[in-house]
Amino acid sequence: MALEQPDLSGQAAFITGTTRGIGRSIALALAERGCNVVSTGKTSEEDADYEDRDLEGSIERTAREARERGVDALPIKLDVRDEAAVEAAAERAIDEFGTVNIVINNASAIQLATVETLPPKRFDLLTDVNVRGTYLTSRAFADHLRDVENAWLLTNAPPVGIDRAPGSGPYAWSKLGMTFITLTLASELGDDDVGCNAFWPVTAIDTRATRYFGMGTEDDWRTPEIVSDTVLEILGRDPAEFTGNAVYDEELLRAAGVEDFSQYNLTEGDPAPGSAQLFDPDYSRPE
C-alpha cells in the first residue's frame, strides 16, 4: 500500500544536519511535497579546505537539489553547539520565509564506546552536539512555533526505555537526552498545538557514519528513505493530536499501511532490528 503523503506547499522547514544521509533525505522528501527548506550543517562549499576534504555533500548541494524540486531553499552553515549561531540562523530562516512551520533536530554525533574507553573530549562532543544542539535549536524556535499553524518540532532520537547501555553508554545518554528535551516540549508547548515527537529507525541506516564506524554490512542497513517517509507520515497528521510520541519508523509505517519493506532494504531480506536494540536490547518486531 502506498503512503498518503502530505501537501506541504507554502510551508518551510528548518533541518539540522542536511549535508548527507538522513538529514539530506528528509530535506529532499519535504521539498518533493512543496516545502521550502533551510539546509544547515558544518560542511560548506565556501570552506577554504572543502575541495581537499573527502566529504560527499554540502549544505549548498542539498539546497540546490531542493530547488530542483521546485521550492526555495536557504543554506546556512551552522554549528548547533553555538548559541549565538543557532539564534542567528533561526532569525535568518524566519526573515527569509516569514514562517517556519517545521523544525527537525537531525544533527548528531556518534561514537560507540564504553564509559571507560571514551575520551572526555568525545563525551563532551556527544553531549554538546546531541543534547545541547537539540536544546538550542528547539529553544530558538519555541516562541515562533507557538504562533504558527501546522507547527512541528521533530527529533531524530530513540524512545526512552532503558537506564543503562553497556558498551555505548555515553552515546545512548546523549541520544536519549534529545528525546527527553523533545517530549518535555510536547508538554510545554501542548497548549499551543505544536506537535513535538521523536522518531527512530528500527534498523541501522546506510549513512557515512554507519560505514565509517563499521557498524555492520549492507545486509544490516536500510536506506535513509524509510526515515524520511516516517517524517512525512508524521507531518500528515494533526500536530494538536499527534504529540508527545517517540516512534519507531517501521512500526509507524506498518500502522499506516506499509506491508512490504523491501523497497528500503539494501539487500534481500529484512535487516535485524539493530538500531532499536542498541537502546532496547529486548526489542523484537511485533508478530
N, C-alpha and C positions, 0 to 999 in steps of 0.2 A: 504494500500500500504506500502510495506517495504521500509525503507530508504536505499539509496545507501550510504554505509559507506566508508570513505576514507582508502586507504592503507597508513599507517604511518610508514612502515618498515624503519628502519635505522634512524628515527628521534628521538629527545629527547625533553621531556617536563619538565619544572621546575614549580611545582604547589605548592602554599602555602595552608596550612591547609588541609592536606590529611588524618588525623588520622581517620576520620569518616565522615558520612553524604555526602554532595555534593562533597567535595574535594576527598574523597575516591572513590566515584562513577566515577568521571571524570578520576582519575588516572587509575582505572581498565579498564574503557572503552577504553582509549587510548592504554593501554597495550594489550588489545584484538586485536587492529588494528596494532600491531607491534611496537608501540612507546616505547622507553626507558623512564623511569620515575625517576625524582628526587622527593622523598616524603619528604615533610617538615612539621613541626609543633612543638608544645611545649610538646607533650606527647611522652616520650621515655621509652622504657623498661629498659634503663640504669639509669633512675631516681631512687634515693635511696628509694623513697616512692611509686614507681609505683605499687607494689603489694597491698599497703594499700589504694590506691585510687579507687573509684568506677567509672572508666572510661573505657568504652569498646573501644578498638582500640589504635593504636600507629603508629608512623611513620615506625617502623620496620615491623609491621604486614602488613601494606599496601604494603610495598616494597616486602615482601615475596609473597603476593598474586599477585603482578605484575609479579614477577619472575615465578610463577606457570603458567603464560600465555605466557611464552617463551621469555621474554625480560629481559634486565638488569635493575636493579633498585638500586638507591642510597638513603638511608635515611639520612636526615640531620636535627638535632634538630635546630629549628630556632624561634627566636622572631623577627617578622617583624618590630618591633619598633626600633630595634638596628641597627644603620647604619653600624657599623663595621661587625656585624654578617651577615647582608644581603650581603654586598660586598664579604665577605669571602665565603659565601655559593654559590654565583654566580660564583666566581673564581673556587671553587671546582667542581661545576657541569660542567663547561666548560672544566676543566682539565680532568675530568672523561670521558666525551663523545665527546670532541673535538668541537662539535657544539650543541648548544641548539636552536632548531627551534621555540619552543612554550613556552611562559611564561604565566601562568594563575594566576591572583590575585584572590584567593578564600578566604583566611583567613579573618575573620571578627568577630567583637564583636557586640553583640546586647543587648539592653535594651530599652524597650518601656516605656517612661515616659515623663511627661511634663517638660518644661524648669524649672519650679519652684520646682518640686519634685526630679529631677535628681541631685544627689550629684556631685560637681565639679570633684572629682576624677574619677567618672564614665564617665563624659563628656570627660575628658582627655583620658580615655581608648578608648572610641569610636573613637575619633579623631585620636589618635595615631595608633591604630591597623588598622583602616579602611582607612583613608586618607594618613597618613604618611607611613603606610606599603605598600600601593599601589604605592605611590611616590618612596619610597626607592627601592622596588623591580624592578619597571619599569626603574628607573634611572640606576640601577646596570647592566641591560641587554641592554640598549638602543643602545650603540655603537656596541655591539656584533650583535644585530639583524639587524643592517644596512647592514652587510656584509653576511647575511645568506639567502639562498634560502628558499622559503616557510616559511617566518618568520611571527609569530603571537604574538600579545600581547592582551590577553583577560581578562576581569574583570567581576566578579560576582556582578553586581550592576544595578540599575534600570535606565530607561530613565529619563532625567531631564525635568520635565514639570510643576513643582509647585514652589511657592515661600513661602509656609508655610505648616506645618504639625502638627496641634493641637493634642496634646497627644503623639506625638513621634518626636518632632522637632529635638532634638539632634541626635537621631539615623538617621533620614532622612537626616539631614545635612551631616553626615559622609558618608552615602552610596552614596548620590548624588555627594559628593566630589570625590569618587572613579571613578564615571563615568566621571566627569569633567576632571580629570587627563588623563584618557584613551582616551577620544575623542580629547583632546588637542594634545596628542601624535600622533593621526591619522594625524593631520596636520603637526606636527613637523617631523614625520618620513615618511610622504607621498611620498617624492621623492625617498625613498629607498625601496618602495613596502612592507612595514611592515603593515600587517592587524591589526589594533587596534580597538577592538569592545567591547562593554559591553553586557551582557546577563542577563536576569532576569526572574524568574518564575511568571506566572500569578497567580497561586495558592500557598498557603503555602506548604512547603515541609516537609516530615516526617524526622526530624533530632533530635538529642539530645536537641538542643536549643529550638526547637519548643515544644517539650514535657516538658522540664524543666520549660519554662516560661508559660506553659498552654495556648498556642496560638491555641485554638480550639480543635477539636477532629479528629479522623481518617476520619470522613466524610468531613473534611475541607482540607485534605492533599493529595498530590501525592508523589510518590516515587522519590528519587533523580535521577533515571534513565532518567526522562524526561529532566533534566538539562544536563546530560552527553550526551544524544542523540542530544541536541541542540548544544553543543560544537562540536560534531562530524560533524554535518551538516555544521557548520561554517568552520571547518577545511577542508572540502571537496571542498571549493570554492577557488578562486584566491585571495590571500591577496592584490594584487595590485588593484583589483577591488572592493572587499568587505571590506571596511574600513570606519571608522567614523560612525558606526551604534551602536545604543542602542536598542536591540531587546528583545521582549518577547518570551519565549520558545514556547508557544502554537501557536503564530502567525507564527513564522519561520517554525515550523514543519508542520503546516497546509499548508503553501505555498509550502513546499517540498513534499506534497502529503499525509500526515497523516490525515486520516479522523476519525479514532476511537481512542480515548484517554483512553479508559477503561483499557488498559494494564498498565497505570501509576497510576490508582486510587486505593486507599486502600479499599474503599467500593463502593457499587453500586451507580452510578450517578456521574456526573462531579462536583467536588467541586466548590464553589463560587470563583470568582477571588480576593480573599482577599489580596494576596501579591501585586498585581498590584494596588489595591485600597488603600493600605497603603500609596502610594506615589501619586496616582491619584484617588481621591475619586469618580470622574465621570467615571472611566473606566468601560466599558462594552464590552462583547465579540461581535465581528462583527457578524451581522446577516448572 
